[in-house]
């Protein structure tokens, strides 16, 4: 099943929630979005962002490997990369660690 490709570690309520959310997606809208994303190269937009950007990647993602996350974060002038234990559905798989990484990032930004 598709959800298992997104995350091998989901089970119980989190698995059911992921399946429910995927089933509720508008397939036409998603297909249109994916088609449009492939038509234009928007990588230059990252160069215009003059703020710190945090890219969080699941170290067991079947879709985006850590190398891709590191490359994407490096496109930003102030890009930072963090790897978290989990797959593609990090917020369901490892919410505590994701929130810790975000909190640490925000503390660095807002602590004088």
Phi, psi and omega in degrees: 000152185300320181298324179292332174288327178289323182205122179281346190256356180287142175207169176056227184298320181295322177295313179299320179296317179297316179297315180300315180295319178295322180292332181277351179293147175277109185299321180295318180295317179296317179297317178298317179299311180297320178297316180294323181298329182276352184275331186234137176272108183259013184299333181292340179298324180301325181293338181275347181280119183253029178239161175292138182232132178251124175251119180253130182234142173279127185288355178238020181293134177275351184255316182233109179286161180304323180300321179293318178297319178295320179295316180296315181295330180287345178289337180273144179304321183237042182282141177231148183240138174225136177253133181234143177299121178149180181258223184279338184253060187303320183293335175271325185280319188214059186298325182296314181291319177300314180295325177296317180296317179295316179299315179299318178298314181293323177298318178299321182288318190258004176265121182291000000 
